[in-house]
Amino acid sequence: MRKAGLGILAVVAATACNPQTGTVEPIVIDLSHREPSATATPSPTPSPTPTAVLRFATPTPMAAPSSAPTPVPAPIAPAPAPAPAVSAAVSAAGPEQIVDRQLDAFNRRDLEAFVATYASGAILYDYPDKVRQSGAAEIRKTYGALFGGNPTLQVTVSSRILQGPFVVDHETVTGIAGAPPSTQIVIYEVWDGKITRLWILK
């Protein structure tokens, strides 16, 4: 296919001799009928620009609400009541100090101070296992009568052995009306600042 508008004569500045006339004539080259070169590379057709495609994620279906009832939280237990206050002197006292307080109260015949050195559930025995008094109420009743009827009642300690929560005293009691002085071994068991058990060996 001829290219439109290609009607131009090109004159080349070369010459040739005409043998018939003996003159030098210019060589004329007509380019008006030139076919396009077979090797000419056609202009590349531009590739279409890809068009961006928007894609939307498929929404995840929501789970249907559960028909199970909402659990009710368990009630909160009330805080425990604070423990009764204990004086620093009592809490720091060891078994020997507690027994000494009991003996001092005995010699003063101070019933309340005497009973305060015993635990509320204390048990006093005739050795080995015969119960004399059980609990603070019985101790108060027995020793209240003893203190009231013997204004010169006294106890003295001649020897003592300490072993853990146990205090072992060799005691002599005087001032009991109508009775001579008596000697006895008394074993005290002390826990948490209180006498919990006591054994009397006569």
NORWORA-V937316 format. One record per backbone hydrogen bond with DSSP energy under -1.0 kcal/mol. NH is the residue of the N-H (numbers start at 0). CO is the residue of the C=O. Records with the same first field share a line. If there is no record, write none. Layout:
NH = CO + CO
This chain:
5 = 2
6 = 4
9 = 28
13 = 11
15 = 24
17 = 22
21 = 17
24 = 15
26 = 13
28 = 9
33 = 30
39 = 36
90 = 86
91 = 87
97 = 93
98 = 94
99 = 95
100 = 96
101 = 97
102 = 98
103 = 99
104 = 100
105 = 101
106 = 102
107 = 103
109 = 104
110 = 108
113 = 109
114 = 110
115 = 111
116 = 113
117 = 114
118 = 194
121 = 118
122 = 195
123 = 132
124 = 197
125 = 129
126 = 199
129 = 125
131 = 123
132 = 123
134 = 121
135 = 119
138 = 134
139 = 135
140 = 136
141 = 137
142 = 138
143 = 139
144 = 140
145 = 141
146 = 142
147 = 143
148 = 144
152 = 149
153 = 173
155 = 171
157 = 169
160 = 167
162 = 165
165 = 162
166 = 187
167 = 160
168 = 185
169 = 158
170 = 183
171 = 155
172 = 181
173 = 153
178 = 175
181 = 172
183 = 170
184 = 200
185 = 168
186 = 198
187 = 166
188 = 196
189 = 164
190 = 193
193 = 190
194 = 116
195 = 188
196 = 188
197 = 122
198 = 186
199 = 124
200 = 184
